[in-house]
Amino acid sequence: MNKEIVRAVNEQQVLNAVNKLVPSLQSVESAIQRPLSLGEKQIVSRAFECQRIGIHWFIKLEWHSKYKIPASKEIAKLIKPRGELLQQIFSLCKNVHCIPQMA
């Protein structure tokens, strides 16, 4: 992917894309077909937040080194490994996709 194209995307577009990737509490409740308890909502919300910050780390690590992670430094530092994992998965997908198909 062309890094210049990614850099041209503004921050709001990135946030919109991230919000589409991370599901909502309502989608979880509809999937399990019951309302979540307060404790369950807190756990799910934190998991979604970790995933969202992980995606921001992935963007920073893969395309835009000066990209600002929208979280406190302490939280962002804790979630950096998730971004690194996403980066490795992305790299694996790119490499597998580029392997010539054997007939």
Summary of the structure (lengths in Angstrom):
residues: 103
radius of gyration: 16.4
end to end distance: 26.7
largest distance: 53.9
contacts: 232
relative contact order: 0.11
helix: 74%
strand: 0%
